[in-house]
Amino acid sequence: MAEIKKVFTANACPPAGPYTQAIIAGPHVFVSGQIPADKDGNLVQGTIADKTEACCKNIGAILHEAGSEVDKVVKVNVFLDDMANFAEMNSVYEKFFTHKPARSCVAVKQLPKGVPVEIECIA
């Protein structure tokens, strides 16, 4: 089995529970779901676009700390609390994940801390 290494950076939202920001296992980086919060854990206010951008910035910082980068992401999972936000989320998502990795996007009843969007990925 591949060695497992935990990843943590002070440049992204700290975990809101008993998990790590990401795990490196073999050649892959598994980034935990990122909510729209700053590096101090404060929730980002504003539009769905603003909140999606915050999630993406956290992912970028975590991937950087792991020695990877956004263009190495192969799979993304997006969780929305309302599919009415799909188009606005995509307007930011497509600027961040320009290489169009595989993706799922699902609506869920509720997300941690009442946020409207959460994004996780594998690089």
C-alpha positions in Angstrom: 0.0 0.0 0.0 1.2 3.5 -0.8 2.4 5.8 2.0 -0.2 8.2 3.2 0.7 11.8 4.1 -1.5 14.4 5.6 -1.5 17.9 4.0 -2.1 21.1 5.9 -1.6 24.8 4.9 -2.4 27.9 6.8 -3.3 29.5 3.5 -6.7 27.7 3.3 -9.7 27.2 5.5 -8.8 25.0 8.5 -10.8 21.7 8.8 -14.2 22.2 10.4 -14.1 18.7 11.9 -12.0 15.6 12.5 -10.4 15.4 9.1 -7.4 16.8 7.2 -7.4 19.3 4.3 -6.0 16.7 2.0 -4.2 13.3 1.9 -1.4 12.3 -0.5 -1.6 8.6 -1.3 0.8 7.4 -3.9 0.8 9.9 -6.8 -2.7 11.3 -6.0 -3.9 14.1 -3.8 -7.3 13.8 -2.3 -8.6 17.2 -1.3 -11.4 17.3 1.3 -14.5 19.2 0.6 -13.8 23.0 0.8 -16.4 25.4 1.9 -16.5 29.1 1.3 -14.4 30.2 4.2 -11.2 32.2 4.5 -7.9 30.9 6.0 -9.2 31.9 9.5 -12.3 29.8 9.1 -14.6 32.8 8.6 -17.4 32.2 6.2 -17.3 34.3 3.0 -20.2 36.6 2.4 -21.6 37.5 -1.0 -22.9 35.8 -4.1 -22.6 32.1 -5.1 -19.8 33.2 -7.4 -17.9 34.8 -4.5 -18.4 31.6 -2.4 -17.4 29.3 -5.3 -14.3 31.4 -5.8 -13.4 31.0 -2.1 -13.8 27.2 -2.4 -11.5 27.2 -5.4 -8.9 29.4 -3.8 -8.7 27.0 -0.9 -8.3 24.1 -3.2 -5.5 25.9 -5.1 -3.7 26.6 -1.8 -4.0 23.0 -0.6 -2.9 21.5 -3.9 0.1 23.9 -3.9 1.1 22.7 -0.4 0.8 19.1 -1.6 3.2 19.8 -4.4 0.4 19.6 -7.0 -1.6 22.1 -9.0 -5.1 22.7 -10.4 -4.3 21.4 -13.9 -3.5 18.0 -12.4 -7.0 17.6 -11.0 -8.7 14.6 -12.6 -12.1 14.5 -10.7 -14.2 17.1 -8.9 -17.3 16.8 -6.9 -19.5 19.9 -6.3 -22.2 19.9 -3.8 -24.9 22.7 -4.0 -27.8 23.2 -1.6 -29.9 24.5 -4.5 -29.5 23.7 -8.2 -30.8 27.2 -9.0 -27.1 28.2 -8.2 -25.7 25.8 -10.9 -25.1 28.4 -13.6 -23.5 31.0 -11.3 -21.3 28.4 -9.7 -20.2 27.2 -13.2 -19.3 30.8 -14.2 -16.5 30.7 -11.6 -15.7 27.0 -11.8 -14.9 27.1 -15.5 -12.3 29.8 -15.0 -10.6 27.8 -12.3 -10.8 24.3 -13.8 -10.0 25.3 -17.4 -8.8 21.8 -18.3 -12.3 20.4 -17.7 -11.7 17.5 -15.4 -14.3 14.8 -14.8 -17.0 16.2 -12.5 -20.2 15.4 -10.6 -22.5 18.1 -9.3 -25.3 17.2 -7.0 -27.9 19.0 -4.9 -27.9 18.2 -1.2 -30.3 19.1 1.5 -27.8 20.9 3.7 -24.0 21.5 3.9 -21.8 22.2 6.9 -22.2 25.6 8.6 -25.2 26.3 6.3 -23.0 27.1 3.3 -24.5 26.8 -0.2 -21.5 25.2 -2.0 -18.8 22.7 -1.2 -16.1 21.4 -3.6 -13.7 18.4 -3.3 -11.3 17.0 -5.8 -8.7 14.4 -6.7 -5.4 15.4 -8.4 
